[in-house]
């Protein structure tokens, strides 16, 4: 599902990407990177509240400074898109 979501995101199929990523927490709820990508897919659909909720959850799950830095960049990008 993660690979499919990434492929759909790369093709600007944001709805399809979000659908793929939404299924991942049921498989592994600790996948911060999947939640990051879901947040971006939601933001591209102008679902900013849902996107920010996902990125905040991803930040809670982040167990690596490098991953946390990427998540913070994503959050800033979503906030910029929402303005």
PATI-958054 format. One record per atom (N, C-alpha, C): residue in one letter; x, y, z; atom name. Coordinates in steps of 0.001 Angstrom, whole numbers, always signed. Each point is the difference from the previous one (the first is absolute). Example, Ala and Ser with C-alpha at 12.3 -4.5 7.8 and 13.67 -1.06 7.14 Angstrom:
ATOM type    east   north      up atom
ATOM    A  +13190   -5690   +7800    N
ATOM    A    -890   +1190      +0   CA
ATOM    A    +900   +1200      +0    C
ATOM    S    -350   +1050    -720    N
ATOM    S    +820   +1190     +60   CA
ATOM    S    -770   +1090    +730    C
//
This chain:
ATOM type    east   north      up atom
ATOM    X    +807   -1192      +0    N
ATOM    X    -807   +1192      +0   CA
ATOM    X    +857   +1265      +0    C
ATOM    X   +1124     -43    +725    N
ATOM    X    +858   +1172     +67   CA
ATOM    X    +553    +328   -1382    C
ATOM    X    +470   -1012    -715    N
ATOM    X    +528    +207   -1348   CA
ATOM    X   -1068    +496    -954    C
ATOM    X   -1190    -547    +104    N
ATOM    X   -1111    +445    -843   CA
ATOM    X    -357   +1443    +310    C
ATOM    X     -40    +335   +1274    N
ATOM    X    -270   +1381    +385   CA
ATOM    X   +1049    +948    -543    C
ATOM    X   +1264    -395     +84    N
ATOM    X   +1080    +833    -526   CA
ATOM    X    -128    +195   -1507    C
ATOM    X    -346   -1065    -710    N
ATOM    X    -167     +91   -1451   CA
ATOM    X   -1145    +944    -348    C
ATOM    X   -1100    -137    +725    N
ATOM    X   -1147    +876    -259   CA
ATOM    X    +326   +1451    +332    C
ATOM    X    +746    +214   +1076    N
ATOM    X    +397   +1357    +366   CA
ATOM    X    +877    +609   -1089    C
ATOM    X    +924    -789    -535    N
ATOM    X    +892    +473   -1061   CA
ATOM    X    -772    +363   -1270    C
ATOM    X   -1138    -660    -208    N
ATOM    X    -826    +261   -1176   CA
ATOM    X   -1067   +1065    +265    C
ATOM    X     +99    +660   +1141    N
ATOM    X    -975   +1015    +404   CA
ATOM    X   -1410    -563    +159    C
ATOM    X     -98   -1298    +276    N
ATOM    X   -1283    -628    +317   CA
ATOM    X    -150     +61   +1516    C
ATOM    X    -333   +1186    +508    N
ATOM    X      -2    +229   +1432   CA
ATOM    X   -1089    -774    +722    C
ATOM    X   -1147    -146    -629    N
ATOM    X   -1076    -774    +611   CA
ATOM    X    +383   -1475    +100    C
ATOM    X    +553    -539   -1075    N
ATOM    X    +442   -1396     +21   CA
ATOM    X   +1126    -220    +983    C
ATOM    X    +929    +956     +71    N
ATOM    X   +1109    -108    +943   CA
ATOM    X    -524      -2   +1434    C
ATOM    X    -912    +918    +294    N
ATOM    X    -565     +70   +1346   CA
ATOM    X    -686   -1313    +357    C
ATOM    X    -736    -560    -938    N
ATOM    X    -676   -1277    +250   CA
ATOM    X   +1009   -1094    +352    C
ATOM    X   +1097     -60    -748    N
ATOM    X   +1028   -1010    +279   CA
ATOM    X    +631    +214   +1368    C
ATOM    X    +360   +1230    +302    N
ATOM    X    +646    +289   +1281   CA
ATOM    X    -934    -182   +1187    C
ATOM    X   -1294    +251    -188    N
ATOM    X    -957    -138   +1103   CA
ATOM    X    -107   -1438    +482    C
ATOM    X    +345    -950    -841    N
ATOM    X     -83   -1404    +395   CA
ATOM    X   +1219    -454    +802    C
ATOM    X   +1094    +715     -80    N
ATOM    X   +1241    -421    +648   CA
ATOM    X     -35     -15   +1523    C
ATOM    X    -629    +971    +678    N
ATOM    X      -3     -60   +1466   CA
ATOM    X    -627   -1273    +564    C
ATOM    X    -929    -590    -713    N
ATOM    X    -576   -1263    +465   CA
ATOM    X   +1031   -1122     -51    C
ATOM    X    +928     +97    -945    N
ATOM    X   +1051   -1010    -136   CA
ATOM    X   +1122    +273    +999    C
ATOM    X    +454   +1246     +69    N
ATOM    X   +1058    +393    +925   CA
ATOM    X    -233   +1448    +414    C
ATOM    X    -595    +215   +1176    N
ATOM    X    -336   +1353    +426   CA
ATOM    X   +1208    +882    +321    C
ATOM    X   +1201    -559     -21    N
ATOM    X   +1190    +771    +353   CA
ATOM    X    +732    +575   -1210    C
ATOM    X    -557    -119   -1184    N
ATOM    X    +659    +478   -1216   CA
ATOM    X    -143   +1513    -139    C
ATOM    X    +914    +729    +598    N
ATOM    X     -53   +1461     -49   CA
ATOM    X    +129    +512   -1432    C
ATOM    X    +822    -646    -807    N
ATOM    X    +220    +453   -1377   CA
ATOM    X   -1281    -156    -825    C
ATOM    X    -743   -1069    +235    N
ATOM    X   -1269    -179    -713   CA
ATOM    X    -988   +1089    +387    C
ATOM    X     -28    +358   +1274    N
ATOM    X    -888   +1076    +446   CA
ATOM    X    +442   +1337    -585    C
ATOM    X   +1309    +191    -151    N
ATOM    X    +527   +1198    -646   CA
ATOM    X    -530    +102   -1432    C
ATOM    X     +98   -1074    -738    N
ATOM    X    -445      -1   -1391   CA
ATOM    X   -1514    +147     -97    C
ATOM    X    -713    -614    +939    N
ATOM    X   -1456    +171     +41   CA
ATOM    X    -333   +1472    +235    C
ATOM    X    +720    +634    +895    N
ATOM    X    -235   +1415    +270   CA
ATOM    X    +177    +835   -1264    C
ATOM    X   +1030    -280    -768    N
ATOM    X    +222    +750   -1242   CA
ATOM    X   -1117    -256   -1006    C
ATOM    X    -417   -1249    -127    N
ATOM    X   -1089    -323    -928   CA
ATOM    X   -1277    +732    +404    C
ATOM    X    -289     +47   +1294    N
ATOM    X   -1177    +710    +486   CA
ATOM    X    +120   +1501    -248    C
ATOM    X   +1179    +550    +229    N
ATOM    X    +209   +1430    -222   CA
ATOM    X    -212    +370   -1463    C
ATOM    X    +444    -859    -905    N
ATOM    X    -192    +275   -1427   CA
ATOM    X   -1469     -79    -408    C
ATOM    X    -818    -599    +854    N
ATOM    X   -1449     -12    -219   CA
ATOM    X    -675   +1140    +773    C
ATOM    X    +792    +869    +579    N
ATOM    X    -459   +1131    +809   CA
ATOM    X    -745    -451   +1251    C
ATOM    X    +362   -1163    +504    N
ATOM    X    -547    -525   +1254   CA
ATOM    X   +1031    +287   +1099    C
ATOM    X    +206   +1283    +267    N
ATOM    X   +1096    +443    +843   CA
ATOM    X    -128    -441   +1457    C
ATOM    X   -1206     +20    +552    N
ATOM    X    -169    -430   +1390   CA
ATOM    X    +385   -1464    +165    C
ATOM    X    -449    -839    -916    N
ATOM    X    +340   -1421     +51   CA
ATOM    X   +1501    -197    -215    C
ATOM    X    +575    +785    -902    N
ATOM    X   +1440    -100    -278   CA
ATOM    X    +812    +355   +1241    C
ATOM    X    -379   +1074    +673    N
ATOM    X    +736    +399   +1200   CA
ATOM    X    -165   -1011   +1120    C
ATOM    X   -1162    -602    +103    N
ATOM    X    -216   -1049   +1002   CA
ATOM    X    +944   -1179    -255    C
ATOM    X    +133    -394   -1259    N
ATOM    X    +889   -1121    -338   CA
ATOM    X   +1466    +336    +252    C
ATOM    X    +410   +1222    -332    N
ATOM    X   +1405    +339    +190   CA
ATOM    X    +318    +114   +1491    C
ATOM    X    -942    +453    +795    N
ATOM    X    +220     +53   +1447   CA
ATOM    X    +115   -1414    +571    C
ATOM    X    -814    -905    -488    N
ATOM    X     +87   -1408    +444   CA
ATOM    X   +1349    -576    -420    C
ATOM    X    +443    +314   -1200    N
ATOM    X   +1302    -488    -467   CA
ATOM    X   +1119    +533    +890    C
ATOM    X     -96   +1262    +406    N
ATOM    X   +1021    +571    +883   CA
ATOM    X     +30    -710   +1349    C
ATOM    X   -1155    -410    +480    N
ATOM    X     -60    -762   +1252   CA
ATOM    X    +717   -1344    -137    C
ATOM    X     -49    -573   -1203    N
ATOM    X    +586   -1315    -240   CA
ATOM    X   +1478     +49    -359    C
ATOM    X    +488   +1165    -407    N
ATOM    X   +1378    +114    -492   CA
ATOM    X    +983    -397   +1101    C
ATOM    X    +900    -898    -361    N
ATOM    X   +1003    -461    +961   CA
ATOM    X   +1420    +259    -511    C
ATOM    X    +112    +922    -923    N
ATOM    X   +1282    +294    -628   CA
ATOM    X     +27   +1488    -334    C
ATOM    X   +1095    +665    +301    N
ATOM    X    +106   +1442    -240   CA
ATOM    X    -125    +336   -1480    C
ATOM    X    +530    -856    -865    N
ATOM    X    -104    +245   -1438   CA
ATOM    X   -1433     -73    -481    C
ATOM    X    -731    -984    +482    N
ATOM    X   -1415    -138    -369   CA
ATOM    X    -782   +1185    +551    C
ATOM    X    +288    +378   +1227    N
ATOM    X    -701   +1130    +598   CA
ATOM    X    +229   +1276    -808    C
ATOM    X   +1204    +205    -495    N
ATOM    X    +298   +1182    -815   CA
ATOM    X    -840     +15   -1272    C
ATOM    X    -128   -1147    -639    N
ATOM    X    -832    -100   -1215   CA
ATOM    X   -1458    +292    +335    C
ATOM    X    -467    -529   +1104    N
ATOM    X   -1394    +220    +405   CA
ATOM    X    -263   +1476    +292    C
ATOM    X    +943    +662    +615    N
ATOM    X    -155   +1424    +274   CA
ATOM    X     -27    +804   -1295    C
ATOM    X    +804    -392    -971    N
ATOM    X     -39    +644   -1318   CA
ATOM    X   -1368    -188    -644    C
ATOM    X    -525   -1219    +101    N
ATOM    X   -1323    -282    -566   CA
ATOM    X   -1056    +859    +671    C
ATOM    X     +53     +96   +1329    N
ATOM    X    -986    +816    +711   CA
ATOM    X     +70   +1456    -471    C
ATOM    X   +1205    +524    -150    N
ATOM    X    +155   +1376    -479   CA
ATOM    X    -556    +162   -1412    C
ATOM    X    +230    -995    -848    N
ATOM    X    -527     +57   -1369   CA
ATOM    X   -1523      -9      +2    C
ATOM    X    -588    -826    +855    N
ATOM    X   -1464     -58     +76   CA
ATOM    X    -552   +1337    +495    C
ATOM    X    +637    +572   +1013    N
ATOM    X    -459   +1293    +512   CA
ATOM    X    +101   +1077   -1074    C
ATOM    X   +1040     -45    -819    N
ATOM    X    +150    +950   -1101   CA
ATOM    X   -1093    -203   -1042    C
ATOM    X    -295   -1253    -313    N
ATOM    X   -1050    -302    -975   CA
ATOM    X   -1357    +473    +497    C
ATOM    X    -207     -79   +1313    N
ATOM    X   -1304    +352    +577   CA
ATOM    X    -239   +1506     +10    C
ATOM    X   +1062    +784     -75    N
ATOM    X    -157   +1478     +21   CA
ATOM    X    -578    +539   -1269    C
//
